[in-house]
Amino acid sequence: MATLKDVAEKVGVSITTVSRVMNGRGAISRETRDKVFAAMKELNYFPNEMARSLGNKSSHLIGLIVPYIDHAFFWHPDSCY
């Protein structure tokens, strides 16, 4: 799995520059932005959403508590024990 550092090394820029491109912050040239996105695609890089949620303080996850999983309302035929 590719990391932010791998993308930065491939393009020849700093990790900070790659981060700025991904977040749309700072003055980055179109050429550098295109190179970063091309490297991300080539390396099959995608950001770790759980790691990003630490900085955003929002995980966008929903928890669900059910009383009995074997109850007919909650049971699904594909969920075998």
Contacts in CASP RR format, 6 or more apart in sequence:
PFRMAT RR
TARGET T0000
AUTHOR 0000-0000-0000
METHOD contacts of the structure
MODEL  1
MATLKDVAEKVGVSITTVSRVMNGRGAISRETRDKVFAAMKELNYFPNEM
ARSLGNKSSHLIGLIVPYIDHAFFWHPDSCY
2 40 0 8 1.000
2 43 0 8 1.000
2 44 0 8 1.000
2 45 0 8 1.000
3 45 0 8 1.000
4 15 0 8 1.000
4 18 0 8 1.000
4 19 0 8 1.000
4 45 0 8 1.000
5 15 0 8 1.000
6 43 0 8 1.000
6 45 0 8 1.000
7 18 0 8 1.000
7 36 0 8 1.000
7 39 0 8 1.000
7 40 0 8 1.000
7 43 0 8 1.000
7 45 0 8 1.000
8 14 0 8 1.000
8 15 0 8 1.000
8 17 0 8 1.000
8 18 0 8 1.000
10 39 0 8 1.000
10 42 0 8 1.000
10 43 0 8 1.000
11 17 0 8 1.000
11 18 0 8 1.000
11 32 0 8 1.000
11 35 0 8 1.000
11 36 0 8 1.000
11 39 0 8 1.000
13 32 0 8 1.000
13 35 0 8 1.000
13 36 0 8 1.000
17 28 0 8 1.000
17 32 0 8 1.000
17 36 0 8 1.000
18 36 0 8 1.000
20 26 0 8 1.000
20 28 0 8 1.000
21 28 0 8 1.000
21 32 0 8 1.000
21 33 0 8 1.000
21 36 0 8 1.000
21 37 0 8 1.000
22 36 0 8 1.000
22 47 0 8 1.000
39 45 0 8 1.000
40 46 0 8 1.000
50 59 0 8 1.000
53 59 0 8 1.000
53 60 0 8 1.000
66 74 0 8 1.000
68 74 0 8 1.000
69 75 0 8 1.000
69 79 0 8 1.000
END
